[in-house]
Amino acid sequence: MTTEGLPFVIETNMRRTGGTHVYDVVKRIFNFNEVQDYHLISQDGFRYGDQRLEPKKLIAKIKDFLYPMNNQLKGVVISTISSNSPTFGFIVVGNSQEEASNIYKDLSKSLRTNL
């Protein structure tokens, strides 16, 4: 509102940035004292192919990677699925940097070969 009480238009870009979604996932899944024992990789725009899949089909393709993977505190947490393009966002949780990297690589390879 202006000082005269009239409304005026402003532009806002309401989105999560700076990794706040990663922070929220960690806060939700782990006790903060345990967080230092895990490694996370965030990918906000992973392109999985040329054709967009319906969310249920994409989730079915990656079900073996979803958190909790093998009933352990590791795996992939989906953060977003695009409704316009063949992309999605996710957070990989691993017990070590190597494990998180391997989950990411295996997920990537699986998606690119199984579409």
Contacts in CASP RR format, 6 or more apart in sequence:
PFRMAT RR
TARGET T0000
AUTHOR 0000-0000-0000
METHOD contacts of the structure
MODEL  1
MTTEGLPFVIETNMRRTGGTHVYDVVKRIFNFNEVQDYHLISQDGFRYGD
QRLEPKKLIAKIKDFLYPMNNQLKGVVISTISSNSPTFGFIVVGNSQEEA
SNIYKDLSKSLRTNL
1 7 0 8 1.000
1 8 0 8 1.000
2 8 0 8 1.000
19 42 0 8 1.000
21 42 0 8 1.000
21 79 0 8 1.000
21 91 0 8 1.000
22 40 0 8 1.000
22 42 0 8 1.000
22 91 0 8 1.000
25 40 0 8 1.000
25 77 0 8 1.000
25 79 0 8 1.000
25 91 0 8 1.000
26 35 0 8 1.000
26 38 0 8 1.000
26 40 0 8 1.000
29 67 0 8 1.000
29 73 0 8 1.000
29 77 0 8 1.000
29 93 0 8 1.000
30 38 0 8 1.000
30 73 0 8 1.000
37 95 0 8 1.000
38 73 0 8 1.000
38 74 0 8 1.000
38 93 0 8 1.000
38 94 0 8 1.000
38 95 0 8 1.000
39 93 0 8 1.000
39 94 0 8 1.000
39 95 0 8 1.000
39 96 0 8 1.000
39 97 0 8 1.000
39 99 0 8 1.000
39 100 0 8 1.000
40 91 0 8 1.000
40 92 0 8 1.000
40 93 0 8 1.000
40 94 0 8 1.000
40 100 0 8 1.000
41 91 0 8 1.000
41 92 0 8 1.000
41 100 0 8 1.000
41 101 0 8 1.000
41 104 0 8 1.000
42 79 0 8 1.000
42 90 0 8 1.000
42 91 0 8 1.000
42 92 0 8 1.000
43 89 0 8 1.000
43 90 0 8 1.000
43 91 0 8 1.000
43 92 0 8 1.000
43 104 0 8 1.000
44 79 0 8 1.000
44 80 0 8 1.000
44 89 0 8 1.000
45 82 0 8 1.000
45 87 0 8 1.000
45 88 0 8 1.000
45 89 0 8 1.000
46 87 0 8 1.000
46 88 0 8 1.000
46 89 0 8 1.000
46 90 0 8 1.000
46 108 0 8 1.000
47 85 0 8 1.000
47 86 0 8 1.000
47 87 0 8 1.000
48 58 0 8 1.000
48 86 0 8 1.000
48 87 0 8 1.000
48 88 0 8 1.000
48 111 0 8 1.000
48 112 0 8 1.000
48 115 0 8 1.000
49 86 0 8 1.000
49 111 0 8 1.000
49 112 0 8 1.000
49 115 0 8 1.000
50 86 0 8 1.000
51 86 0 8 1.000
51 115 0 8 1.000
52 82 0 8 1.000
52 83 0 8 1.000
52 84 0 8 1.000
52 85 0 8 1.000
52 86 0 8 1.000
53 61 0 8 1.000
53 86 0 8 1.000
53 115 0 8 1.000
55 81 0 8 1.000
58 81 0 8 1.000
58 88 0 8 1.000
59 66 0 8 1.000
59 78 0 8 1.000
61 110 0 8 1.000
61 111 0 8 1.000
61 114 0 8 1.000
61 115 0 8 1.000
62 76 0 8 1.000
62 107 0 8 1.000
62 110 0 8 1.000
62 111 0 8 1.000
64 110 0 8 1.000
65 75 0 8 1.000
65 76 0 8 1.000
65 103 0 8 1.000
65 106 0 8 1.000
65 107 0 8 1.000
65 110 0 8 1.000
66 75 0 8 1.000
66 76 0 8 1.000
66 77 0 8 1.000
66 78 0 8 1.000
67 73 0 8 1.000
67 74 0 8 1.000
67 75 0 8 1.000
67 76 0 8 1.000
67 77 0 8 1.000
67 93 0 8 1.000
68 74 0 8 1.000
68 75 0 8 1.000
69 75 0 8 1.000
69 76 0 8 1.000
69 103 0 8 1.000
72 95 0 8 1.000
73 93 0 8 1.000
73 94 0 8 1.000
73 95 0 8 1.000
74 93 0 8 1.000
74 94 0 8 1.000
74 95 0 8 1.000
74 99 0 8 1.000
74 100 0 8 1.000
74 103 0 8 1.000
75 92 0 8 1.000
75 93 0 8 1.000
75 94 0 8 1.000
75 103 0 8 1.000
76 90 0 8 1.000
76 91 0 8 1.000
76 92 0 8 1.000
76 93 0 8 1.000
76 103 0 8 1.000
76 107 0 8 1.000
77 90 0 8 1.000
77 91 0 8 1.000
77 92 0 8 1.000
77 93 0 8 1.000
78 88 0 8 1.000
78 89 0 8 1.000
78 90 0 8 1.000
79 88 0 8 1.000
79 89 0 8 1.000
79 90 0 8 1.000
79 91 0 8 1.000
80 88 0 8 1.000
80 89 0 8 1.000
81 88 0 8 1.000
81 89 0 8 1.000
82 88 0 8 1.000
90 107 0 8 1.000
92 100 0 8 1.000
92 103 0 8 1.000
92 104 0 8 1.000
92 107 0 8 1.000
93 100 0 8 1.000
94 100 0 8 1.000
94 103 0 8 1.000
END
